[in-house]
């Protein structure tokens, strides 16, 4: 079974509201970047330094806790995905459904939505910008 054409993997992960939420998040992120650009153009180094110190003092403990919980969750997700892939390979009766043109088109569109969301989040993360994933 072609992994790109497996709509069974994409159906549970598609949520129209999540896609809309991502679009709204990206719009908000753009507006925030405009505000950050304005702040960066100012010359108040002492004020910027104090903002960083205050942030670290307020958030250090919570960030450590979140890192620990996220590490555990990522490992759990990796384990269950591997188990699901093994189960999927045992269910060949879905091959005909997976090869249907309409199913393949929707699966491709869902994959593209996921890729675009991931691309946007990865770009923002690499730029050091807060996303729902960091």
N, C-alpha and C positions, 0 to 999 in steps of 0.2 A: 504494500500500500504506500503510495507516494505521500510523504509527510506534508507537502505543500497543499495537497488536495484533501486533507483529512478534516472535514468540517466538524467532526465529533470533538476535536480538540478546541475548535474556535467557538462553538456555540456557547459553552459554559463561561467563556471569558468575555464575550461581547456584552456590553451594556451601553445602550444609547446614552443614558445619563452620564456615564463615566466619560464618554467621548466628548460630550458637551461640556462637562466639568473641566476636561483637559483644555478645550478651546478657551473657556473662560479664564482658566489659570494662566494660559499663555498670553492672553490679552492683558491681564493684570500684571504679569511679569514685564511686559513691554512698558507699561505705564510706570512701574517701579524703576525700571532701568533708566527711563527718562529723568526721574527724580534723583536717582543716584548720580547720573551724569551732572546734574545741576550742583549737587553737593560736592562732587569731586573737583568741580571747577572753582570752588571756594578755597581760600587760603588758611582756614582755621585748623592748623595741625594739632594744637592742644585739645580742641574739642573732639576731633576725630579719635585721638588717642584715648580719651576718657570714655568714649562710647565703646571702644573695643574692650577696655579693662572692665567696665561695668557688665558687659555681655558675658565675658568669661566668668566673672564672679557669680553671676546669677545662674548660669546654665551648665557649669562644669559637671555637677552631679547628675543632672537629668540626662545629659548627653552620654555619659558613661553607661547609665542604666539602659538607655535606648539602644546603644551599640550592642550591649549584651543580649537584649531581647531580640534584636534584629538578626544577629548572628545565629541564634538558635532557630529562628523562624526560617531563615534561608536554608539552613541544613535540612530542616524538616520538609521544605518544599522540594529540594533536590531529591530527597529520598522518595517522596510520593510520586513525583514525575517519572522517575526511573521505574517504579513499580507499575504505573499506569501504561508506560510504553511496552513493558513486558506483557501485560494483559491485552493490550491492543493488538499486538502481533499474533495473538491466538484467535482473533475474531475476524477471519477473512470474509465472512458473509456480507460485510459492509463495503467490499470493493466495488460492487456495481453501483451502489448509491454514491460513492465517492467519485466515480468517473462521470456522473451526470454533468452535462454542461452548465446547467443553472447552479448546481451545488458547487462546482469548481469555480465559477465566477464569484459567487458569494464568499467562498473560502478565500479566494485571492484578494477580494476587497477587504475582508476582515484582517487578513495578514498585512495588507498595505496600511490600514488604519493603525494597527499595532506598531508597525515599523516606524510610521511617522511620529507617533506619540513617543516611542523610544528614542528616536533620533532627536526630537526636540528636547527631551529630558536630559539625554546624554550631553548634548551641546550646552545646555544651561549648567549642568553639573560641572563640566570641564571648565566653564567660565567662572565657577565658584558661586553660582547663583542658586538660591534655595529652590528646591522643587518638592513636590509631595513625597519624593523618594529619598530626600536627604534632609 
